Protein backbone atom coordinates (compact mmCIF):
# COMPACT_ATOMS: atom_id res chain seq x y z
CA UNK A 1 0.00 0.00 0.00
CA UNK A 2 1.34 3.41 -0.97
CA UNK A 3 1.18 6.24 1.52
CA UNK A 4 0.09 9.53 0.03
CA UNK A 5 1.96 12.63 1.22
CA UNK A 6 -0.84 15.17 1.14
CA UNK A 7 1.24 18.22 2.19
CA UNK A 8 3.48 17.66 -0.84
CA UNK A 9 0.47 17.35 -3.16
CA UNK A 10 -0.98 20.54 -1.70
CA UNK A 11 2.31 22.40 -2.18
CA UNK A 12 2.63 21.19 -5.77
CA UNK A 13 -0.72 22.79 -6.65
CA UNK A 14 0.66 26.28 -6.10
CA UNK A 15 4.42 25.79 -6.56
CA UNK A 16 6.08 27.79 -9.30
CA UNK A 17 8.60 26.23 -11.67
CA UNK A 18 11.35 28.00 -9.69
CA UNK A 19 10.03 26.50 -6.43
CA UNK A 20 10.08 23.04 -7.98
CA UNK A 21 13.60 23.58 -9.32
CA UNK A 22 14.78 24.30 -5.76
CA UNK A 23 13.86 20.72 -4.78
CA UNK A 24 16.44 19.28 -7.15
CA UNK A 25 13.97 17.23 -9.18
CA UNK A 26 11.02 17.56 -11.53
CA UNK A 27 7.35 18.20 -10.86
CA UNK A 28 6.54 14.73 -12.22
CA UNK A 29 8.99 13.00 -9.88
CA UNK A 30 7.63 15.02 -6.95
CA UNK A 31 4.14 13.75 -7.83
CA UNK A 32 5.42 10.18 -7.79
CA UNK A 33 6.90 10.81 -4.33
CA UNK A 34 3.67 12.44 -3.18
CA UNK A 35 1.62 9.42 -4.30
CA UNK A 36 4.02 7.01 -2.58
CA UNK A 37 5.36 5.47 -5.77
CA UNK A 38 8.92 6.68 -5.11
CA UNK A 39 10.96 7.59 -2.04
CA UNK A 40 12.90 10.84 -2.01
CA UNK A 41 16.63 10.51 -1.45
CA UNK A 42 18.13 12.12 1.64
CA UNK A 43 19.45 15.00 -0.46
CA UNK A 44 16.15 15.47 -2.24
CA UNK A 45 14.25 15.34 1.06
CA UNK A 46 16.36 18.20 2.40
CA UNK A 47 15.76 20.17 -0.80
CA UNK A 48 12.01 19.59 -0.61
CA UNK A 49 11.92 20.68 3.02
CA UNK A 50 13.80 23.89 2.14
CA UNK A 51 11.72 24.62 -0.98
CA UNK A 52 8.44 24.09 0.88
CA UNK A 53 9.66 26.21 3.81
CA UNK A 54 9.06 23.29 6.16
CA UNK A 55 5.53 22.45 4.98
CA UNK A 56 6.89 19.05 3.91
CA UNK A 57 9.55 17.76 6.28
CA UNK A 58 12.33 15.20 5.89
CA UNK A 59 10.58 13.15 8.57
CA UNK A 60 7.41 13.06 6.47
CA UNK A 61 9.28 12.08 3.32
CA UNK A 62 11.38 9.32 4.91
CA UNK A 63 9.17 7.96 7.68
CA UNK A 64 10.97 4.63 8.04
CA UNK A 65 14.57 5.85 8.28
CA UNK A 66 14.80 9.58 8.94
CA UNK A 67 16.31 9.07 12.41
CA UNK A 68 19.13 7.00 10.91
CA UNK A 69 19.95 9.64 8.30
CA UNK A 70 19.50 12.67 10.57
CA UNK A 71 20.19 11.45 14.13
CA UNK A 72 20.43 15.03 15.36
CA UNK A 73 16.71 15.42 14.60
CA UNK A 74 15.92 12.26 16.56
CA UNK A 75 18.00 13.48 19.52
CA UNK A 76 16.31 16.87 19.42
CA UNK A 77 12.82 15.34 19.29
CA UNK A 78 13.34 12.91 22.16
CA UNK A 79 15.22 15.28 24.46
CA UNK A 80 13.30 18.47 23.82
CA UNK A 81 10.66 17.83 26.47
CA UNK A 82 13.22 16.55 28.98
CA UNK A 83 15.28 19.73 28.65
CA UNK A 84 12.42 22.21 28.87
CA UNK A 85 11.87 23.36 32.45
CA UNK A 86 8.69 25.06 33.57
CA UNK A 87 9.05 28.74 34.43
CA UNK A 88 9.25 29.52 38.12
CA UNK A 89 6.26 31.27 39.60
CA UNK A 90 6.66 34.71 41.16
CA UNK A 91 6.98 33.36 44.72
CA UNK A 92 9.56 30.76 43.65
CA UNK A 93 11.69 33.40 41.93
CA UNK A 94 11.70 35.63 44.97
CA UNK A 95 13.16 33.01 47.32
CA UNK A 96 15.29 31.26 44.69
CA UNK A 97 13.40 27.96 44.92
CA UNK A 98 13.54 26.04 41.69
CA UNK A 99 16.38 28.19 40.37
CA UNK A 100 19.70 26.28 40.53
CA UNK A 101 21.86 29.37 40.00
CA UNK A 102 20.16 31.18 42.91
CA UNK A 103 20.68 28.14 45.12
CA UNK A 104 24.37 28.10 44.23
CA UNK A 105 24.68 31.81 44.92
CA UNK A 106 22.96 31.40 48.28
CA UNK A 107 25.26 28.55 49.31
CA UNK A 108 28.33 30.58 48.32
CA UNK A 109 27.40 33.37 50.75
FENNORDA-V29721 format. One record per backbone hydrogen bond with DSSP energy under -1.0 kcal/mol. CO is the residue of the C=O (numbers start at 1). NH is the residue of the N-H. E is the energy in kcal/mol with one decimal. If there is no record, write none. Layout:
co=CO nh=NH e=E
co=CO nh=NH e=E
//
This chain:
co=5 nh=9 e=-1.7
co=6 nh=10 e=-2.8
co=7 nh=11 e=-2.1
co=8 nh=12 e=-2.4
co=9 nh=13 e=-1.2
co=11 nh=14 e=-1.1
co=11 nh=15 e=-1.3
co=16 nh=20 e=-2.3
co=17 nh=21 e=-2.3
co=18 nh=22 e=-1.5
co=20 nh=23 e=-1.6
co=21 nh=24 e=-1.2
co=26 nh=30 e=-2.2
co=27 nh=31 e=-2.0
co=28 nh=32 e=-1.8
co=29 nh=33 e=-2.1
co=30 nh=34 e=-2.8
co=31 nh=35 e=-2.2
co=32 nh=37 e=-2.4
co=32 nh=38 e=-1.2
co=33 nh=36 e=-1.7
co=34 nh=5 e=-3.3
co=41 nh=45 e=-2.8
co=42 nh=46 e=-2.0
co=43 nh=47 e=-2.0
co=44 nh=48 e=-2.7
co=45 nh=49 e=-2.4
co=46 nh=50 e=-2.2
co=47 nh=51 e=-2.8
co=48 nh=52 e=-2.4
co=49 nh=54 e=-2.8
co=50 nh=53 e=-1.3
co=52 nh=55 e=-1.6
co=57 nh=61 e=-1.9
co=58 nh=62 e=-2.0
co=62 nh=66 e=-1.7
co=65 nh=68 e=-1.1
co=65 nh=69 e=-1.6
co=66 nh=70 e=-3.0
co=70 nh=73 e=-1.5
co=70 nh=74 e=-1.1
co=71 nh=75 e=-2.7
co=72 nh=76 e=-2.0
co=73 nh=77 e=-2.3
co=74 nh=78 e=-2.3
co=75 nh=79 e=-2.2
co=76 nh=80 e=-1.3
co=79 nh=83 e=-1.9
co=89 nh=93 e=-2.2
co=90 nh=94 e=-1.6
co=91 nh=95 e=-1.2
co=96 nh=99 e=-1.8
co=99 nh=103 e=-2.0
co=100 nh=104 e=-2.1
co=101 nh=105 e=-2.2
co=102 nh=106 e=-2.5
co=103 nh=107 e=-2.1
co=104 nh=108 e=-1.3
//
